[in-house]
């Protein structure tokens, strides 16, 4: 790499490589000749970058491999823009200006002029949903070691969640923000009263490979080691709940496949969500089980601002080997605004006295219609039916 580049003026009677390359970024003037940059041969010579305080040479090599492999002006322009965009997505730089000069050897020298990315960020928020109100604070460190790495820590307290902490270290693979390796640690203490006479404490460590494909597909393969405790039983706790109380350790692998092309994850007006999760536990620990779940949703924008949404969920849990009864922490619970509307949280399924003890299979389906309200654009009416 070098931090210098040369400027070569145009030759009489023709266009230089720099003129051709710059045309890939700017609309040509009406009087400019038409050049097929997809066929114009070119290759990258030298690369330099300024304005970034922390960047590793190995990360740059991975980032620029496609640029130096380009054989035409168009490929070089596209790959340079792609590399600049990755620097911004990974938080290495806020803004990147791409400059190109013709080198002394006839090749094109590429230079990135950057505005250094923010090293850290803090935000707070309040969320109401899932039958719970939660206040949280989130801190994030960006580009920790010069390769687009990030660490995010989240602390939250809510009406049911007494305290929750989660820390995630994300490392991009081959300088690609769409593929990363994640390591996370989590602890959460949750009060499930009055739906069931107990509290639950979870502590877990996870390692995951995440890959986002072009479009809307994402794959995740994760290993999790989790320690769960069903505790704080009330004096009115049922015999079934008392039998399920205590500690359990789960060591397992989960694969998640998600297709999501919705225009919004909160209030979508069009698009489809298909999410499948398959999990198996028994690689040590006290839990031996297999679990599968699928979530489906499709949204269609109708005329005059109406939106029709159809959703369905289903899941199954199987005990393996010597485990006869699934752990309470792994069972399915149905009911509430994000499950089956019209029922209280965990209000559907097996119960013992006043305690919801969950089930090993479930299904739910819903149909909803969002309607515009006269003179109120920020709010919508909601008609729904569940099964």
N, C-alpha and C positions, 0 to 999 in steps of 0.2 A: 504494500500500500504506500501511497505518497500523498502529501497534503498539497500538492501543486498540480497545476494543469496549464496547458498552453492554449492560446487562441490563434487560430489560423484563419485568415480572411478568405473570401471566395475568389475563385479563379475566374478570369474572363471567359465568357462563352459557356459556362456550365455552373453546376451547383456543387458545393463541397458536401462531405458527409455530415458535417455539423448542420448545414442548412436542411438536409433531408431529415436528419434525426429530430431537429426542432419542430419540423412540420408534424411529427407524430404527436406532439403535445399541444400545438396551436392550430387553429383553423387557418388554412392558407388564404392569402388574399385573393380576391377574384382574378387578378391578373397573373397569379403565380402558375407556373406550368404544373400539370397533373403528373405526380410521381407515384408509381406503384411501390410503396414502401414494403409491401409484403414480399416483393421479389428483389428489392435492392439489397445486395449483399453487404454485410457489415459484421464486425466482431469487436468485442470489448478489449481494450488494451490495459489501461491502468484505472484504478479506482481510489478515490480519496473521500474522506468524510470529516466534517468539522462541526463544532457546536455541541457534540455529545461528550459528556464528562466521563462516562463509564460504558465501555463496550469491549467484549472479548474478541480476540482474533479468530478463535474457533467458531464463535457465533457468526462472525462476518463471513467466514468461508462458506458455512452452510447457507447463509442468506443469499449470497451472490453466485452460487453455483449455476442457477438457471440463467443469470445475466451473462456470465462468461461462456455459457454454452450456446447462446443465441447466434444465429447465422444470417439474419436479415435485420434491417432497420426496425421493422415492425416488432419482431420478437424482442429486440434489445429494448425498445421503448416500453413494451408491455411488461417485460420482466423487471425493468428498472422501477416502473411505477408500482409493481407488485411488491418489490423489496421495500420501497419507501412506505407503502401502506402497512407492511408487517411491523416496521419500526414503530409506527404510531399505535397500532393495535396492542403491541406488547409493552407500551409505556416507555420505550427507550427514548423516543422523541415526540414532542408535541406536533411539530410541523416539519416537513421535509421538502426542500426545493431541489429538483434534479437539474443538474447542468451537464452539458456534454460538449467536449472539444475534440477536434481532430488531432490525434497525436502525431509525433514526428515519424512514426513507422506506418502511418496510414490507417491505424486502428482508431477507435473512438475511446476517449478517456471520459469516464463517468465520475461526477462529483456530487455528493449529497451535502447540502447546506442545511443544518438542522437547528431547531430550537430544542434545547434540552428538556426531557420529560420531567414531570413532577416526581420527586422521590417518595412522597407519602401523601396520603389523603385520609381524612376523617369525616364521617357523616353520622348523623343520628336520624332516627325515624320512629314513627308510631304506626302500628299496623293493627287493623281490626278485621278479623276473619277467622274462619274455622272455629267459631264459638269461643273466641278468645281475643283479648286485647293485649298487645305486646309493645313494649318500648325497647329500643335497641340502640347500640352504638357500635360502629364498624370502623376499624382502622386498617389501612392497606399500605404496604411497602412495595414499591415498584422497582424493577430492574436491579435487584439486590446485588447480583454478582456480574453484571454486564452482559447477561444473556437473555434478558426478558423475563427473568424469574420474578415471582410475586408471592407475598405472604399476606393473607387476610385473616384478621381476628374479629370475631363477632361475639358480643355479650348482650344477652337479652333477659328481660324479666317481664312476666305477664300475669294475667289473672289465673291461669292454670299452671303455667310454667314458672316455678319458683325462681329458678336461675338456670341459664343455659350458656355454655361457652363452646365455641367452635373455632379452631385454627386450621387453615389450609395453606400448604406450600405447593405452588404450581410451577412446574418447570417445562417450558416448551421443548418439543423434540425436533431436532434438525431445523431450528429457527422458524418453526411453523406454528402460528398461534392456534391452528385448528387441531393440532395433536400435542398432547401434553401428558406429563406424569404428575400425579397429585398424591400428597401425603397429608392426612388430616387426623386431628384428635378432637374428640367431642365429649362433653359432659353435660347432662341435662337432668334436672330434678323436676318431676311433674306431679301435680296434685289432681287426681281423677275424681275426687268427690265433687258433687253428690252422685255421680253416675256409678261409682264403685268405691267401696270403702277402703281405698289404699292409695299410697303414693308409689312412684316408680323412679328409681335412680339408674341412669345409664352412663357408662363410660366406654368409649370405643376408640380404637386406632384403625385406620384404613389406608390402603395403598391402591391406587387406581390408574389405569391407562384409559384416556379419553380421546376419541377420534371423531371429529366433525367432518363429514363429507360435503362435497359441493352440493348446494341446495339446502335440504332441511333434515338430513339424516345424521344421527349421532349414535355412536357405540361407546359403551363403557364396560370395562371388565375390572372388578374390584375384589380385593380380599379385605375382610373385616374381622377383627378380634374384638368382641364386645362382652362386657360384664354388666349384667342387669340384676337389679334387686327389687323385688316386690315387698314393700315395707310399710310401716305406719298404719297397720290395719286398725280400723275403728272397732269399737266395742260391739257393733252390730254386724261385723263382717260375717258373711255366710260360710258354711263348711267348705263349699267348693273353692272359695277364694282363699281360705286358710290353707287348703291343701296345695294350692298353686303358689303360695308365698315363699319367699326366700331368694337365694342366689341362683343364677344360671350363667354359664359362660358359653358363648357362641363363637365358633371359628369356622368361617365359611367363605365361599366364593359366589359372587352375584354378577350376572350379565344383564345389562339394560340396553335395549334398542329403542330409539325414539325417532319418530318421523313427525315433525311439527312445522307446517307451513302456514299457520294461522297469522293473521296480521296483527294480533295482540294476544298476549298471554292472559290478560285480565278480563277484557271485554272484547272478544273477537267478533268480527262481522263476517269473516269468510275464512276458509281454510280448514285443514283437518289435522287432528292429533291422533297418533297411534303410538302407544307406549307399552312395551312388554318387559317384564322383569322375571328372570329365572334365577333361583337361589338354591344352593345346597350347602348344608352345614353338617359337620361331623369330622372335620380335620383337627381332632383334638377337642377339648372342652366337654361340656355336659349336655350339649344339644345336638341331636341327630335328626335332621328333618330336611325335606325338600319343599320348596314353595314357588308358586307361579302366580303372576297377576298380569292382567291386561286392562288398559284404559283406552277408550275410544271416544272421539268427539268430532263432529262435523258441523260446520256453520255455513249458512247461506244467507246472503243479503237479498232481501226481497225489495219490492218497490216501496217508495215513500218512507224509507228509513226503518222498515221492519227487518228484524234479523231472526231467523229460525235456527235453533241449535238442538242437536240430538246427541246424547251421550250414553255410554254404557260402561260398566265395570264388572269384572269377575275375577275370582281368585280361588286358589285351592292350596291346602297345606297337608302334607303327609309326614307322619312320624316314621323314622327309619331305625333299623337295628333294634336295640333294646329299649328305646324310648316309647312308652305307651301313651303318654299324654303330652300334647304340645305345650310349650311354655306359654304363659299368659302374655309375655312380651312379644311373641311371634304371631299371635292369633289375629284374625280379622275382626274389626268393629265397624258397624254400619249405623248411619244416622247422623243428621246434621246438615248444615248448609252446603258442605262440599261433598256430601254423600247422597243422602235421601232427604230432600227438603220436607218440612212438615213434621219431622220427628226430632226429638232432642238428640244431642250429641251422644253417640253410643246407645241410642234408644231402641235399636232393632237387634234381635239375635238372642242367643241363650242367656238366661239369667238365673241366678239363685237368690231368692228373696229380692233385695233391692240392688244387688250387684250385677253389673254386666260382666260376663266372663268370656265373651267372644266366641267365635266359631272357627272351624277349619275349612269352610267353604262359604262363598257368598256371591251374589250377583245383584246388580242394581242398574236401572235404566231411567232416563229422564228426557223429557221434551220441554223446551222452553221457547218463548216468543218474547223478544225485546221490542217494545213499541215506543215511538216518539211521543213526547208530551208537548202539548201546545204551549208556546212561549217559553219553554224551559229546555234549552239545548243540552245542559250539563247532566240532566237526569233522564231516566227512561223508565217506562212501565215494564213490568215483568210478569208474564203469565207462564205457569209451569205445571207439569204433571209428572209424577214419579211412579215407578213400579219396582 
